[in-house]
Amino acid sequence: MKKKTVSLMIAIFVISGVVVADDLFPPDWRGDARTVTAEWDSWAPIDPVSNPDQWSFGTGQFAMDVPFAMLNPDGIDLLSTYEGRSDVLHLHEYGEGYLPGLGFHLPNFIGGDYKTVRVQVTYWPDEFGNDAWLSNDFFVLAGMDPLNPDNTLPGYGINDDPIAATWIDEQENGGWLTETYEFTITPNPAWEDIWFGFEEYPAYVDQVVIDTICIPEPATLLLLSLGGLALRKRKQQF
């Protein structure tokens, strides 16, 4: 198993005016059209759905959906404090069945060729000598009908292989490691649930930040451009 080289740096970033200590590697496209940003840090309550501490859509966007985390209460405990952090998830087993115990649901926008997902996870990688590294295998359930979650896209069903995500960067802060991975979903679905796990357990997660962007098809981009041009012409007539 590959050991990771970590750099000792401390940084503070801001999302929507709120200080988020471990939002270290935001994508350049954050806040653009057809984007979603969601951050989980407090996690309470585990019931088993946890709303994000904060989330936002990109410029001029709105979706009739909200992000939320899916926590398997049989495999996850919420610790009030751990290694200097508060509200830490203790993952003590992989989870029930095929999926890991920690998952996330993200809203979606206009259909298109593909969707890019960036995930930042801040976790404690070493417990009693175990190498509890974050796995780069991300399980994705995705479909085109939000009212029929059992009708998934080919390659994105419960029995399909995980996506091998691309490692972006990492940073260590007082023993806590923030790792960042990115992957794409093709085609861009109407809904998706994202699950990830660790190479060994127990594992401890303090914070998760997820960014997504929907990339429209060229024909859709043309229609959007023509719509904007028509709107500008109408304004010029008044």
C-alpha positions as CSV (number, residue, x, y, z in Angstrom):
1,M,0.0,0.0,0.0
2,K,1.4,3.4,-1.0
3,K,2.4,5.7,1.9
4,K,1.5,9.3,1.4
5,T,3.8,12.3,1.9
6,V,2.1,15.0,3.8
7,S,3.1,18.7,4.2
8,L,2.8,20.5,7.5
9,M,0.7,23.6,6.8
10,I,-2.3,25.3,8.4
11,A,-4.8,27.3,6.4
12,I,-8.2,28.8,6.9
13,F,-10.6,29.3,4.0
14,V,-14.0,30.9,3.9
15,I,-17.2,29.5,2.3
16,S,-20.1,32.0,2.2
17,G,-18.6,34.1,5.0
18,V,-18.2,31.1,7.4
19,V,-14.8,30.0,8.5
20,V,-14.1,26.4,7.5
21,A,-10.7,25.2,8.7
22,D,-10.3,22.2,6.4
23,D,-11.7,23.5,3.1
24,L,-8.2,23.5,1.7
25,F,-8.6,22.5,-2.0
26,P,-11.7,24.1,-3.5
27,P,-12.1,23.8,-7.3
28,D,-11.5,26.8,-9.5
29,W,-15.1,26.5,-10.7
30,R,-16.8,26.7,-7.3
31,G,-19.7,29.2,-7.4
32,D,-20.0,29.1,-11.2
33,A,-23.3,28.2,-12.9
34,R,-24.6,24.6,-12.4
35,T,-22.4,24.0,-9.3
36,V,-23.2,22.9,-5.8
37,T,-21.0,23.2,-2.6
38,A,-21.9,21.4,0.6
39,E,-19.9,21.0,3.9
40,W,-20.5,18.7,6.8
41,D,-18.7,19.3,10.1
42,S,-21.1,19.0,13.1
43,W,-23.0,15.8,11.8
44,A,-25.7,15.9,14.5
45,P,-28.1,14.3,14.7
46,I,-27.4,10.9,13.2
47,D,-30.9,9.8,12.5
48,P,-29.6,8.4,9.9
49,V,-29.7,11.6,7.7
50,S,-27.5,14.6,8.5
51,N,-28.0,18.0,6.9
52,P,-24.9,19.9,5.9
53,D,-23.7,22.8,8.0
54,Q,-23.8,25.0,5.0
55,W,-24.4,24.6,1.3
56,S,-25.0,26.8,-1.8
57,F,-25.8,26.7,-5.5
58,G,-23.8,28.4,-8.2
59,T,-24.6,31.7,-9.8
60,G,-28.2,32.0,-10.9
61,Q,-29.0,28.4,-10.1
62,F,-31.7,26.6,-8.0
63,A,-32.7,23.0,-7.8
64,M,-35.8,21.5,-6.1
65,D,-33.6,19.3,-3.9
66,V,-31.2,19.6,-1.0
67,P,-27.9,17.8,-0.1
68,F,-27.7,15.5,2.9
69,A,-25.4,12.8,4.4
70,M,-26.5,9.2,4.8
71,L,-25.0,7.7,8.0
72,N,-25.3,4.0,8.8
73,P,-26.1,4.0,12.6
74,D,-25.0,0.4,12.9
75,G,-21.5,1.3,11.7
76,I,-21.1,4.9,12.8
77,D,-21.0,6.7,16.2
78,L,-20.8,10.4,16.8
79,L,-18.0,11.4,19.3
80,S,-18.3,14.7,21.0
81,T,-14.5,15.1,20.9
82,Y,-11.6,13.2,19.5
83,E,-7.9,14.3,19.1
84,G,-8.7,18.0,19.6
85,R,-11.7,18.0,17.3
86,S,-15.4,18.2,18.1
87,D,-18.3,16.2,16.6
88,V,-16.2,13.5,15.0
89,L,-17.7,10.4,13.2
90,H,-16.3,7.1,14.4
91,L,-16.6,4.5,11.6
92,H,-16.0,1.1,13.2
93,E,-17.0,-1.1,10.4
94,Y,-17.4,-1.0,6.6
95,G,-21.2,-0.9,6.6
96,E,-24.1,-3.1,5.7
97,G,-23.9,-5.0,2.5
98,Y,-22.0,-3.7,-0.6
99,L,-21.9,0.0,0.3
100,P,-19.6,1.7,2.8
101,G,-21.3,3.3,5.9
102,L,-20.9,7.0,4.9
103,G,-22.8,8.4,1.9
104,F,-23.9,11.7,0.4
105,H,-26.8,12.9,-1.7
106,L,-26.2,15.9,-3.9
107,P,-28.8,18.0,-6.0
108,N,-28.5,18.2,-9.7
109,F,-29.2,20.7,-12.5
110,I,-29.5,20.6,-16.3
111,G,-28.7,17.3,-18.0
112,G,-25.5,17.1,-20.0
113,D,-22.5,15.1,-21.0
114,Y,-21.0,14.6,-17.5
115,K,-20.7,15.8,-14.0
116,T,-17.5,16.4,-12.1
117,V,-17.4,15.7,-8.3
118,R,-14.6,16.9,-6.0
119,V,-14.6,15.4,-2.4
120,Q,-12.4,16.7,0.5
121,V,-12.3,14.4,3.5
122,T,-10.6,15.4,6.8
123,Y,-9.9,12.3,8.9
124,W,-7.5,10.7,11.4
125,P,-5.5,8.2,9.4
126,D,-3.7,6.3,12.2
127,E,-5.4,4.5,15.1
128,F,-3.5,1.9,17.2
129,G,-1.0,1.3,14.3
130,N,-3.7,0.8,11.7
131,D,-3.4,2.5,8.3
132,A,-6.9,3.8,8.0
133,W,-6.3,5.6,4.8
134,L,-9.2,7.0,2.8
135,S,-9.9,4.6,-0.2
136,N,-10.0,6.1,-3.7
137,D,-12.9,3.8,-4.5
138,F,-16.1,5.8,-4.7
139,F,-19.4,4.0,-5.1
140,V,-21.9,6.0,-7.1
141,L,-25.6,5.3,-7.5
142,A,-27.1,7.5,-10.2
143,G,-30.2,7.6,-12.4
144,M,-32.5,9.8,-14.5
145,D,-35.7,9.5,-12.5
146,P,-35.6,11.0,-9.0
147,L,-38.9,9.3,-8.2
148,N,-37.6,5.9,-9.1
149,P,-34.2,5.4,-7.4
150,D,-34.1,1.7,-8.3
151,N,-33.9,2.6,-12.0
152,T,-30.2,3.4,-12.1
153,L,-27.9,4.2,-15.1
154,P,-25.7,1.4,-16.6
155,G,-22.6,1.3,-14.5
156,Y,-24.0,3.1,-11.5
157,G,-26.1,0.5,-9.8
158,I,-25.8,-1.2,-6.4
159,N,-23.8,-4.1,-7.9
160,D,-21.5,-2.2,-10.2
161,D,-17.8,-1.6,-9.5
162,P,-16.7,1.6,-7.8
163,I,-15.2,4.6,-9.5
164,A,-11.4,4.9,-9.1
165,A,-11.2,8.6,-8.2
166,T,-8.2,10.8,-9.1
167,W,-6.1,12.0,-6.1
168,I,-5.8,15.8,-6.2
169,D,-3.9,16.9,-3.1
170,E,-3.6,16.5,0.7
171,Q,-2.5,18.4,3.8
172,E,-1.9,17.5,7.4
173,N,-2.9,19.6,10.4
174,G,-2.1,18.3,13.9
175,G,-2.4,14.7,12.9
176,W,-5.6,15.3,10.9
177,L,-5.3,14.7,7.2
178,T,-7.4,16.4,4.5
179,E,-7.4,14.4,1.3
180,T,-9.0,15.5,-2.0
181,Y,-10.2,13.3,-4.8
182,E,-12.1,14.0,-8.0
183,F,-14.1,11.9,-10.5
184,T,-16.7,12.2,-13.2
185,I,-20.2,10.7,-13.7
186,T,-21.1,10.1,-17.4
187,P,-23.7,11.1,-18.5
188,N,-24.8,13.8,-16.1
189,P,-27.6,12.1,-14.1
190,A,-30.8,13.6,-12.6
191,W,-29.7,12.3,-9.1
192,E,-26.7,10.6,-7.5
193,D,-25.6,9.2,-4.2
194,I,-21.9,9.0,-3.4
195,W,-20.4,6.6,-0.9
196,F,-16.8,6.1,0.3
197,G,-14.9,4.1,2.8
198,F,-11.5,3.4,4.2
199,E,-8.8,0.8,3.7
200,E,-8.8,-0.2,7.4
201,Y,-11.1,0.4,10.4
202,P,-11.7,2.1,12.8
203,A,-11.7,5.4,11.0
204,Y,-12.5,8.9,12.3
205,V,-14.0,11.7,10.1
206,D,-14.2,15.3,11.1
207,Q,-15.3,17.1,8.0
208,V,-16.4,16.5,4.4
209,V,-16.7,19.1,1.7
210,I,-18.2,18.2,-1.7
211,D,-18.3,20.3,-4.9
212,T,-20.1,19.3,-8.1
213,I,-20.5,20.9,-11.5
214,C,-22.8,19.8,-14.3
215,I,-21.3,20.1,-17.8
216,P,-24.1,20.7,-20.4
217,E,-24.0,19.2,-23.9
218,P,-22.9,21.7,-26.6
219,A,-26.4,21.9,-28.0
220,T,-27.7,22.9,-24.5
221,L,-25.0,25.5,-24.1
222,L,-26.1,27.0,-27.5
223,L,-29.7,27.2,-26.4
224,L,-28.7,28.9,-23.2
225,S,-26.6,31.4,-25.1
226,L,-29.4,32.1,-27.5
227,G,-31.8,32.6,-24.6
228,G,-29.5,35.1,-23.0
229,L,-29.0,36.9,-26.3
230,A,-32.8,37.1,-26.8
231,L,-33.2,38.5,-23.2
232,R,-30.6,41.2,-23.8
233,K,-32.3,42.2,-27.1
234,R,-35.7,42.5,-25.3
235,K,-34.1,44.7,-22.6
236,Q,-32.6,46.9,-25.3
237,Q,-36.1,47.5,-26.8
238,F,-37.3,49.2,-23.6
